[in-house]
Amino acid sequence: MKWFSINGILTESKRIRWPKSKDLFKNSAIVVIFVAILGLFFFLCQLVSSGFLKLIGM
């Protein structure tokens, strides 16, 4: 368990390829847009289902 020591952890953290700020912004924007689209979709589903339930008298 050599990697489970402070030196092993530091060595592994140096091998990580951290994303560039441009890539980070692009990926964050994609996530925000995707979450907004899903939020709108579920909101519309709720409106449709509640309208249908009111229509049938529930």
Predicted model as a PDB file, atoms N, CA, C, CB and O in Angstrom, pLDDT in the B-factor column:
MODEL        1                                                                  
ATOM      1  N   MET A   1       0.818  -1.181   0.000  1.00 65.00           N  
ATOM      2  CA  MET A   1       0.000   0.000   0.000  1.00 65.00           C  
ATOM      3  C   MET A   1       0.868   1.253   0.000  1.00 65.00           C  
ATOM      4  CB  MET A   1      -0.934  -0.006   1.195  1.00 65.00           C  
ATOM      5  O   MET A   1       0.661   2.189   0.772  1.00 65.00           O  
ATOM      6  N   LYS A   2       1.840   1.228  -0.893  1.00 65.00           N  
ATOM      7  CA  LYS A   2       2.764   2.353  -0.995  1.00 65.00           C  
ATOM      8  C   LYS A   2       2.048   3.628  -1.457  1.00 65.00           C  
ATOM      9  CB  LYS A   2       3.904   2.011  -1.959  1.00 65.00           C  
ATOM     10  O   LYS A   2       2.407   4.731  -1.044  1.00 65.00           O  
ATOM     11  N   TRP A   3       1.031   3.469  -2.318  1.00 60.00           N  
ATOM     12  CA  TRP A   3       0.330   4.636  -2.837  1.00 60.00           C  
ATOM     13  C   TRP A   3      -0.553   5.282  -1.766  1.00 60.00           C  
ATOM     14  CB  TRP A   3      -0.514   4.245  -4.047  1.00 60.00           C  
ATOM     15  O   TRP A   3      -0.981   6.425  -1.928  1.00 60.00           O  
ATOM     16  N   PHE A   4      -0.826   4.568  -0.683  1.00 77.00           N  
ATOM     17  CA  PHE A   4      -1.687   5.085   0.375  1.00 77.00           C  
ATOM     18  C   PHE A   4      -0.847   5.760   1.459  1.00 77.00           C  
ATOM     19  CB  PHE A   4      -2.541   3.952   0.982  1.00 77.00           C  
ATOM     20  O   PHE A   4      -1.050   5.534   2.652  1.00 77.00           O  
ATOM     21  N   SER A   5       0.082   6.575   1.029  1.00 86.00           N  
ATOM     22  CA  SER A   5       0.894   7.357   1.953  1.00 86.00           C  
ATOM     23  C   SER A   5       0.911   8.800   1.446  1.00 86.00           C  
ATOM     24  CB  SER A   5       2.354   6.773   2.075  1.00 86.00           C  
ATOM     25  O   SER A   5       0.421   9.085   0.353  1.00 86.00           O  
ATOM     26  N   ILE A   6       1.460   9.684   2.225  1.00 87.00           N  
ATOM     27  CA  ILE A   6       1.500  11.100   1.828  1.00 87.00           C  
ATOM     28  C   ILE A   6       2.292  11.267   0.530  1.00 87.00           C  
ATOM     29  CB  ILE A   6       2.127  11.968   2.954  1.00 87.00           C  
ATOM     30  O   ILE A   6       1.860  11.985  -0.371  1.00 87.00           O  
ATOM     31  N   ASN A   7       3.441  10.609   0.433  1.00 87.00           N  
ATOM     32  CA  ASN A   7       4.247  10.717  -0.789  1.00 87.00           C  
ATOM     33  C   ASN A   7       3.518  10.138  -1.991  1.00 87.00           C  
ATOM     34  CB  ASN A   7       5.588  10.008  -0.607  1.00 87.00           C  
ATOM     35  O   ASN A   7       3.573  10.698  -3.085  1.00 87.00           O  
ATOM     36  N   GLY A   8       2.835   9.018  -1.789  1.00 84.00           N  
ATOM     37  CA  GLY A   8       2.083   8.410  -2.884  1.00 84.00           C  
ATOM     38  C   GLY A   8       0.938   9.293  -3.344  1.00 84.00           C  
ATOM     39  O   GLY A   8       0.676   9.412  -4.541  1.00 84.00           O  
ATOM     40  N   ILE A   9       0.264   9.908  -2.397  1.00 86.00           N  
ATOM     41  CA  ILE A   9      -0.843  10.804  -2.735  1.00 86.00           C  
ATOM     42  C   ILE A   9      -0.321  12.039  -3.472  1.00 86.00           C  
ATOM     43  CB  ILE A   9      -1.610  11.223  -1.459  1.00 86.00           C  
ATOM     44  O   ILE A   9      -0.925  12.465  -4.457  1.00 86.00           O  
ATOM     45  N   LEU A  10       0.768  12.608  -3.020  1.00 88.00           N  
ATOM     46  CA  LEU A  10       1.350  13.772  -3.702  1.00 88.00           C  
ATOM     47  C   LEU A  10       1.809  13.426  -5.111  1.00 88.00           C  
ATOM     48  CB  LEU A  10       2.524  14.326  -2.899  1.00 88.00           C  
ATOM     49  O   LEU A  10       1.633  14.217  -6.038  1.00 88.00           O  
ATOM     50  N   THR A  11       2.397  12.248  -5.273  1.00 87.00           N  
ATOM     51  CA  THR A  11       2.835  11.810  -6.599  1.00 87.00           C  
ATOM     52  C   THR A  11       1.644  11.662  -7.535  1.00 87.00           C  
ATOM     53  CB  THR A  11       3.604  10.482  -6.505  1.00 87.00           C  
ATOM     54  O   THR A  11       1.694  12.108  -8.681  1.00 87.00           O  
ATOM     55  N   GLU A  12       0.578  11.040  -7.056  1.00 86.00           N  
ATOM     56  CA  GLU A  12      -0.617  10.863  -7.881  1.00 86.00           C  
ATOM     57  C   GLU A  12      -1.275  12.192  -8.209  1.00 86.00           C  
ATOM     58  CB  GLU A  12      -1.613   9.955  -7.180  1.00 86.00           C  
ATOM     59  O   GLU A  12      -1.771  12.371  -9.321  1.00 86.00           O  
ATOM     60  N   SER A  13      -1.292  13.133  -7.263  1.00 87.00           N  
ATOM     61  CA  SER A  13      -1.923  14.425  -7.532  1.00 87.00           C  
ATOM     62  C   SER A  13      -1.139  15.220  -8.576  1.00 87.00           C  
ATOM     63  CB  SER A  13      -2.043  15.234  -6.238  1.00 87.00           C  
ATOM     64  O   SER A  13      -1.719  16.057  -9.268  1.00 87.00           O  
ATOM     65  N   LYS A  14       0.154  14.978  -8.702  1.00 89.00           N  
ATOM     66  CA  LYS A  14       0.940  15.659  -9.734  1.00 89.00           C  
ATOM     67  C   LYS A  14       0.670  15.081 -11.116  1.00 89.00           C  
ATOM     68  CB  LYS A  14       2.428  15.561  -9.416  1.00 89.00           C  
ATOM     69  O   LYS A  14       0.913  15.753 -12.118  1.00 89.00           O  
ATOM     70  N   ARG A  15       0.172  13.853 -11.191  1.00 91.00           N  
ATOM     71  CA  ARG A  15      -0.118  13.214 -12.476  1.00 91.00           C  
ATOM     72  C   ARG A  15      -1.464  13.640 -13.048  1.00 91.00           C  
ATOM     73  CB  ARG A  15      -0.086  11.710 -12.325  1.00 91.00           C  
ATOM     74  O   ARG A  15      -1.751  13.378 -14.216  1.00 91.00           O  
ATOM     75  N   ILE A  16      -2.274  14.281 -12.255  1.00 90.00           N  
ATOM     76  CA  ILE A  16      -3.607  14.682 -12.703  1.00 90.00           C  
ATOM     77  C   ILE A  16      -3.490  15.765 -13.759  1.00 90.00           C  
ATOM     78  CB  ILE A  16      -4.463  15.176 -11.518  1.00 90.00           C  
ATOM     79  O   ILE A  16      -2.719  16.712 -13.610  1.00 90.00           O  
ATOM     80  N   ARG A  17      -4.272  15.615 -14.841  1.00 90.00           N  
ATOM     81  CA  ARG A  17      -4.330  16.668 -15.854  1.00 90.00           C  
ATOM     82  C   ARG A  17      -5.529  17.544 -15.531  1.00 90.00           C  
ATOM     83  CB  ARG A  17      -4.430  16.074 -17.311  1.00 90.00           C  
ATOM     84  O   ARG A  17      -6.673  17.172 -15.793  1.00 90.00           O  
ATOM     85  N   TRP A  18      -5.257  18.708 -14.960  1.00 87.00           N  
ATOM     86  CA  TRP A  18      -6.327  19.616 -14.594  1.00 87.00           C  
ATOM     87  C   TRP A  18      -6.840  20.305 -15.842  1.00 87.00           C  
ATOM     88  CB  TRP A  18      -5.850  20.647 -13.552  1.00 87.00           C  
ATOM     89  O   TRP A  18      -6.050  20.621 -16.732  1.00 87.00           O  
ATOM     90  N   PRO A  19      -8.142  20.547 -15.935  1.00 91.00           N  
ATOM     91  CA  PRO A  19      -8.693  21.176 -17.140  1.00 91.00           C  
ATOM     92  C   PRO A  19      -8.279  22.639 -17.257  1.00 91.00           C  
ATOM     93  CB  PRO A  19     -10.214  21.070 -17.142  1.00 91.00           C  
ATOM     94  O   PRO A  19      -8.098  23.333 -16.256  1.00 91.00           O  
ATOM     95  N   LYS A  20      -8.135  23.085 -18.487  1.00 95.00           N  
ATOM     96  CA  LYS A  20      -7.853  24.498 -18.746  1.00 95.00           C  
ATOM     97  C   LYS A  20      -9.117  25.301 -18.454  1.00 95.00           C  
ATOM     98  CB  LYS A  20      -7.372  24.723 -20.225  1.00 95.00           C  
ATOM     99  O   LYS A  20     -10.218  24.750 -18.434  1.00 95.00           O  
ATOM    100  N   SER A  21      -8.958  26.589 -18.229  1.00 94.00           N  
ATOM    101  CA  SER A  21     -10.119  27.418 -17.873  1.00 94.00           C  
ATOM    102  C   SER A  21     -11.145  27.463 -19.005  1.00 94.00           C  
ATOM    103  CB  SER A  21      -9.668  28.845 -17.524  1.00 94.00           C  
ATOM    104  O   SER A  21     -12.347  27.536 -18.749  1.00 94.00           O  
ATOM    105  N   LYS A  22     -10.679  27.418 -20.256  1.00 95.00           N  
ATOM    106  CA  LYS A  22     -11.597  27.425 -21.400  1.00 95.00           C  
ATOM    107  C   LYS A  22     -12.446  26.155 -21.394  1.00 95.00           C  
ATOM    108  CB  LYS A  22     -10.813  27.546 -22.735  1.00 95.00           C  
ATOM    109  O   LYS A  22     -13.660  26.221 -21.587  1.00 95.00           O  
ATOM    110  N   ASP A  23     -11.817  25.002 -21.175  1.00 95.00           N  
ATOM    111  CA  ASP A  23     -12.548  23.739 -21.121  1.00 95.00           C  
ATOM    112  C   ASP A  23     -13.493  23.704 -19.928  1.00 95.00           C  
ATOM    113  CB  ASP A  23     -11.576  22.562 -21.055  1.00 95.00           C  
ATOM    114  O   ASP A  23     -14.613  23.204 -20.033  1.00 95.00           O  
ATOM    115  N   LEU A  24     -13.050  24.229 -18.808  1.00 95.00           N  
ATOM    116  CA  LEU A  24     -13.879  24.251 -17.608  1.00 95.00           C  
ATOM    117  C   LEU A  24     -15.127  25.104 -17.829  1.00 95.00           C  
ATOM    118  CB  LEU A  24     -13.075  24.782 -16.410  1.00 95.00           C  
ATOM    119  O   LEU A  24     -16.223  24.712 -17.429  1.00 95.00           O  
ATOM    120  N   PHE A  25     -14.968  26.271 -18.463  1.00 96.00           N  
ATOM    121  CA  PHE A  25     -16.109  27.136 -18.744  1.00 96.00           C  
ATOM    122  C   PHE A  25     -17.070  26.473 -19.720  1.00 96.00           C  
ATOM    123  CB  PHE A  25     -15.637  28.479 -19.303  1.00 96.00           C  
ATOM    124  O   PHE A  25     -18.286  26.534 -19.544  1.00 96.00           O  
ATOM    125  N   LYS A  26     -16.520  25.840 -20.748  1.00 97.00           N  
ATOM    126  CA  LYS A  26     -17.356  25.179 -21.751  1.00 97.00           C  
ATOM    127  C   LYS A  26     -18.168  24.054 -21.116  1.00 97.00           C  
ATOM    128  CB  LYS A  26     -16.490  24.627 -22.900  1.00 97.00           C  
ATOM    129  O   LYS A  26     -19.374  23.956 -21.342  1.00 97.00           O  
ATOM    130  N   ASN A  27     -17.521  23.215 -20.330  1.00 96.00           N  
ATOM    131  CA  ASN A  27     -18.220  22.100 -19.691  1.00 96.00           C  
ATOM    132  C   ASN A  27     -19.243  22.587 -18.663  1.00 96.00           C  
ATOM    133  CB  ASN A  27     -17.215  21.164 -19.020  1.00 96.00           C  
ATOM    134  O   ASN A  27     -20.318  22.003 -18.530  1.00 96.00           O  
ATOM    135  N   SER A  28     -18.911  23.644 -17.946  1.00 97.00           N  
ATOM    136  CA  SER A  28     -19.857  24.202 -16.978  1.00 97.00           C  
ATOM    137  C   SER A  28     -21.082  24.777 -17.678  1.00 97.00           C  
ATOM    138  CB  SER A  28     -19.179  25.286 -16.130  1.00 97.00           C  
ATOM    139  O   SER A  28     -22.204  24.616 -17.200  1.00 97.00           O  
ATOM    140  N   ALA A  29     -20.873  25.439 -18.798  1.00 97.00           N  
ATOM    141  CA  ALA A  29     -21.990  25.998 -19.564  1.00 97.00           C  
ATOM    142  C   ALA A  29     -22.898  24.882 -20.082  1.00 97.00           C  
ATOM    143  CB  ALA A  29     -21.468  26.851 -20.740  1.00 97.00           C  
ATOM    144  O   ALA A  29     -24.121  25.018 -20.065  1.00 97.00           O  
ATOM    145  N   ILE A  30     -22.308  23.791 -20.538  1.00 98.00           N  
ATOM    146  CA  ILE A  30     -23.100  22.654 -21.018  1.00 98.00           C  
ATOM    147  C   ILE A  30     -23.950  22.091 -19.889  1.00 98.00           C  
ATOM    148  CB  ILE A  30     -22.183  21.553 -21.597  1.00 98.00           C  
ATOM    149  O   ILE A  30     -25.124  21.781 -20.094  1.00 98.00           O  
ATOM    150  N   VAL A  31     -23.378  21.958 -18.715  1.00 98.00           N  
ATOM    151  CA  VAL A  31     -24.119  21.425 -17.572  1.00 98.00           C  
ATOM    152  C   VAL A  31     -25.263  22.365 -17.189  1.00 98.00           C  
ATOM    153  CB  VAL A  31     -23.176  21.212 -16.368  1.00 98.00           C  
ATOM    154  O   VAL A  31     -26.378  21.905 -16.944  1.00 98.00           O  
ATOM    155  N   VAL A  32     -25.007  23.662 -17.134  1.00 98.00           N  
ATOM    156  CA  VAL A  32     -26.043  24.625 -16.759  1.00 98.00           C  
ATOM    157  C   VAL A  32     -27.179  24.605 -17.778  1.00 98.00           C  
ATOM    158  CB  VAL A  32     -25.450  26.046 -16.645  1.00 98.00           C  
ATOM    159  O   VAL A  32     -28.349  24.621 -17.395  1.00 98.00           O  
ATOM    160  N   ILE A  33     -26.852  24.572 -19.059  1.00 98.00           N  
ATOM    161  CA  ILE A  33     -27.882  24.538 -20.101  1.00 98.00           C  
ATOM    162  C   ILE A  33     -28.690  23.249 -20.014  1.00 98.00           C  
ATOM    163  CB  ILE A  33     -27.246  24.674 -21.497  1.00 98.00           C  
ATOM    164  O   ILE A  33     -29.915  23.280 -20.129  1.00 98.00           O  
ATOM    165  N   PHE A  34     -28.027  22.127 -19.814  1.00 98.00           N  
ATOM    166  CA  PHE A  34     -28.711  20.839 -19.713  1.00 98.00           C  
ATOM    167  C   PHE A  34     -29.647  20.816 -18.513  1.00 98.00           C  
ATOM    168  CB  PHE A  34     -27.695  19.698 -19.611  1.00 98.00           C  
ATOM    169  O   PHE A  34     -30.769  20.320 -18.621  1.00 98.00           O  
ATOM    170  N   VAL A  35     -29.213  21.338 -17.379  1.00 98.00           N  
ATOM    171  CA  VAL A  35     -30.051  21.383 -16.177  1.00 98.00           C  
ATOM    172  C   VAL A  35     -31.257  22.295 -16.419  1.00 98.00           C  
ATOM    173  CB  VAL A  35     -29.231  21.878 -14.950  1.00 98.00           C  
ATOM    174  O   VAL A  35     -32.367  21.967 -15.999  1.00 98.00           O  
ATOM    175  N   ALA A  36     -31.059  23.429 -17.086  1.00 98.00           N  
ATOM    176  CA  ALA A  36     -32.170  24.336 -17.380  1.00 98.00           C  
ATOM    177  C   ALA A  36     -33.190  23.672 -18.295  1.00 98.00           C  
ATOM    178  CB  ALA A  36     -31.652  25.629 -18.022  1.00 98.00           C  
ATOM    179  O   ALA A  36     -34.395  23.808 -18.081  1.00 98.00           O  
ATOM    180  N   ILE A  37     -32.723  22.957 -19.309  1.00 98.00           N  
ATOM    181  CA  ILE A  37     -33.630  22.254 -20.225  1.00 98.00           C  
ATOM    182  C   ILE A  37     -34.410  21.179 -19.481  1.00 98.00           C  
ATOM    183  CB  ILE A  37     -32.846  21.627 -21.396  1.00 98.00           C  
ATOM    184  O   ILE A  37     -35.619  21.048 -19.675  1.00 98.00           O  
ATOM    185  N   LEU A  38     -33.742  20.417 -18.642  1.00 98.00           N  
ATOM    186  CA  LEU A  38     -34.444  19.386 -17.872  1.00 98.00           C  
ATOM    187  C   LEU A  38     -35.432  20.005 -16.892  1.00 98.00           C  
ATOM    188  CB  LEU A  38     -33.442  18.508 -17.119  1.00 98.00           C  
ATOM    189  O   LEU A  38     -36.528  19.474 -16.709  1.00 98.00           O  
ATOM    190  N   GLY A  39     -35.069  21.112 -16.262  1.00 98.00           N  
ATOM    191  CA  GLY A  39     -35.987  21.797 -15.360  1.00 98.00           C  
ATOM    192  C   GLY A  39     -37.235  22.265 -16.088  1.00 98.00           C  
ATOM    193  O   GLY A  39     -38.345  22.112 -15.580  1.00 98.00           O  
ATOM    194  N   LEU A  40     -37.061  22.836 -17.277  1.00 98.00           N  
ATOM    195  CA  LEU A  40     -38.197  23.267 -18.088  1.00 98.00           C  
ATOM    196  C   LEU A  40     -39.061  22.072 -18.495  1.00 98.00           C  
ATOM    197  CB  LEU A  40     -37.708  24.019 -19.337  1.00 98.00           C  
ATOM    198  O   LEU A  40     -40.289  22.149 -18.463  1.00 98.00           O  
ATOM    199  N   PHE A  41     -38.420  20.978 -18.875  1.00 98.00           N  
ATOM    200  CA  PHE A  41     -39.149  19.768 -19.272  1.00 98.00           C  
ATOM    201  C   PHE A  41     -40.009  19.254 -18.125  1.00 98.00           C  
ATOM    202  CB  PHE A  41     -38.171  18.671 -19.729  1.00 98.00           C  
ATOM    203  O   PHE A  41     -41.188  18.963 -18.328  1.00 98.00           O  
ATOM    204  N   PHE A  42     -39.448  19.138 -16.932  1.00 98.00           N  
ATOM    205  CA  PHE A  42     -40.213  18.618 -15.801  1.00 98.00           C  
ATOM    206  C   PHE A  42     -41.298  19.601 -15.360  1.00 98.00           C  
ATOM    207  CB  PHE A  42     -39.279  18.310 -14.631  1.00 98.00           C  
ATOM    208  O   PHE A  42     -42.361  19.179 -14.903  1.00 98.00           O  
ATOM    209  N   PHE A  43     -41.048  20.889 -15.491  1.00 98.00           N  
ATOM    210  CA  PHE A  43     -42.073  21.881 -15.185  1.00 98.00           C  
ATOM    211  C   PHE A  43     -43.256  21.736 -16.131  1.00 98.00           C  
ATOM    212  CB  PHE A  43     -41.494  23.298 -15.271  1.00 98.00           C  
ATOM    213  O   PHE A  43     -44.410  21.772 -15.702  1.00 98.00           O  
ATOM    214  N   LEU A  44     -42.966  21.572 -17.425  1.00 98.00           N  
ATOM    215  CA  LEU A  44     -44.036  21.384 -18.402  1.00 98.00           C  
ATOM    216  C   LEU A  44     -44.779  20.070 -18.173  1.00 98.00           C  
ATOM    217  CB  LEU A  44     -43.470  21.423 -19.818  1.00 98.00           C  
ATOM    218  O   LEU A  44     -45.998  20.016 -18.337  1.00 98.00           O  
ATOM    219  N   CYS A  45     -44.069  19.024 -17.802  1.00 98.00           N  
ATOM    220  CA  CYS A  45     -44.724  17.748 -17.480  1.00 98.00           C  
ATOM    221  C   CYS A  45     -45.675  17.913 -16.303  1.00 98.00           C  
ATOM    222  CB  CYS A  45     -43.677  16.664 -17.163  1.00 98.00           C  
ATOM    223  O   CYS A  45     -46.770  17.348 -16.305  1.00 98.00           O  
ATOM    224  N   GLN A  46     -45.271  18.672 -15.314  1.00 97.00           N  
ATOM    225  CA  GLN A  46     -46.115  18.911 -14.148  1.00 97.00           C  
ATOM    226  C   GLN A  46     -47.355  19.709 -14.546  1.00 97.00           C  
ATOM    227  CB  GLN A  46     -45.326  19.654 -13.050  1.00 97.00           C  
ATOM    228  O   GLN A  46     -48.456  19.402 -14.089  1.00 97.00           O  
ATOM    229  N   LEU A  47     -47.193  20.723 -15.386  1.00 97.00           N  
ATOM    230  CA  LEU A  47     -48.332  21.508 -15.837  1.00 97.00           C  
ATOM    231  C   LEU A  47     -49.320  20.650 -16.618  1.00 97.00           C  
ATOM    232  CB  LEU A  47     -47.861  22.677 -16.693  1.00 97.00           C  
ATOM    233  O   LEU A  47     -50.528  20.732 -16.399  1.00 97.00           O  
ATOM    234  N   VAL A  48     -48.814  19.840 -17.515  1.00 96.00           N  
ATOM    235  CA  VAL A  48     -49.681  18.982 -18.330  1.00 96.00           C  
ATOM    236  C   VAL A  48     -50.411  17.973 -17.455  1.00 96.00           C  
ATOM    237  CB  VAL A  48     -48.861  18.251 -19.411  1.00 96.00           C  
ATOM    238  O   VAL A  48     -51.617  17.778 -17.608  1.00 96.00           O  
ATOM    239  N   SER A  49     -49.696  17.334 -16.546  1.00 96.00           N  
ATOM    240  CA  SER A  49     -50.336  16.317 -15.710  1.00 96.00           C  
ATOM    241  C   SER A  49     -51.355  16.946 -14.753  1.00 96.00           C  
ATOM    242  CB  SER A  49     -49.276  15.539 -14.915  1.00 96.00           C  
ATOM    243  O   SER A  49     -52.410  16.356 -14.523  1.00 96.00           O  
ATOM    244  N   SER A  50     -51.071  18.113 -14.194  1.00 95.00           N  
ATOM    245  CA  SER A  50     -52.045  18.752 -13.305  1.00 95.00           C  
ATOM    246  C   SER A  50     -53.253  19.232 -14.102  1.00 95.00           C  
ATOM    247  CB  SER A  50     -51.400  19.933 -12.545  1.00 95.00           C  
ATOM    248  O   SER A  50     -54.380  19.160 -13.611  1.00 95.00           O  
ATOM    249  N   GLY A  51     -53.044  19.714 -15.307  1.00 95.00           N  
ATOM    250  CA  GLY A  51     -54.165  20.114 -16.166  1.00 95.00           C  
ATOM    251  C   GLY A  51     -55.033  18.926 -16.530  1.00 95.00           C  
ATOM    252  O   GLY A  51     -56.259  19.033 -16.552  1.00 95.00           O  
ATOM    253  N   PHE A  52     -54.409  17.804 -16.813  1.00 94.00           N  
ATOM    254  CA  PHE A  52     -55.165  16.592 -17.134  1.00 94.00           C  
ATOM    255  C   PHE A  52     -55.971  16.125 -15.930  1.00 94.00           C  
ATOM    256  CB  PHE A  52     -54.221  15.475 -17.604  1.00 94.00           C  
ATOM    257  O   PHE A  52     -57.126  15.724 -16.078  1.00 94.00           O  
ATOM    258  N   LEU A  53     -55.382  16.171 -14.744  1.00 94.00           N  
ATOM    259  CA  LEU A  53     -56.116  15.752 -13.546  1.00 94.00           C  
ATOM    260  C   LEU A  53     -57.287  16.687 -13.248  1.00 94.00           C  
ATOM    261  CB  LEU A  53     -55.174  15.697 -12.340  1.00 94.00           C  
ATOM    262  O   LEU A  53     -58.338  16.232 -12.799  1.00 94.00           O  
ATOM    263  N   LYS A  54     -57.119  17.990 -13.492  1.00 93.00           N  
ATOM    264  CA  LYS A  54     -58.231  18.918 -13.318  1.00 93.00           C  
ATOM    265  C   LYS A  54     -59.318  18.654 -14.351  1.00 93.00           C  
ATOM    266  CB  LYS A  54     -57.744  20.367 -13.418  1.00 93.00           C  
ATOM    267  O   LYS A  54     -60.506  18.788 -14.059  1.00 93.00           O  
ATOM    268  N   LEU A  55     -58.912  18.283 -15.543  1.00 92.00           N  
ATOM    269  CA  LEU A  55     -59.859  18.013 -16.628  1.00 92.00           C  
ATOM    270  C   LEU A  55     -60.746  16.807 -16.314  1.00 92.00           C  
ATOM    271  CB  LEU A  55     -59.107  17.779 -17.940  1.00 92.00           C  
ATOM    272  O   LEU A  55     -61.937  16.817 -16.624  1.00 92.00           O  
ATOM    273  N   ILE A  56     -60.179  15.784 -15.710  1.00 92.00           N  
ATOM    274  CA  ILE A  56     -60.979  14.600 -15.392  1.00 92.00           C  
ATOM    275  C   ILE A  56     -61.634  14.708 -14.017  1.00 92.00           C  
ATOM    276  CB  ILE A  56     -60.110  13.349 -15.454  1.00 92.00           C  
ATOM    277  O   ILE A  56     -62.314  13.776 -13.586  1.00 92.00           O  
ATOM    278  N   GLY A  57     -61.441  15.819 -13.329  1.00 87.00           N  
ATOM    279  CA  GLY A  57     -62.154  16.070 -12.090  1.00 87.00           C  
ATOM    280  C   GLY A  57     -61.501  15.569 -10.832  1.00 87.00           C  
ATOM    281  O   GLY A  57     -62.190  15.328  -9.841  1.00 87.00           O  
ATOM    282  N   MET A  58     -60.233  15.407 -10.834  1.00 81.00           N  
ATOM    283  CA  MET A  58     -59.552  14.931  -9.622  1.00 81.00           C  
ATOM    284  C   MET A  58     -58.969  16.090  -8.868  1.00 81.00           C  
ATOM    285  CB  MET A  58     -58.453  13.919  -9.962  1.00 81.00           C  
ATOM    286  O   MET A  58     -58.355  15.899  -7.818  1.00 81.00           O  
TER     287      MET A  58                                                      
ENDMDL                                                                          
END                                                                             
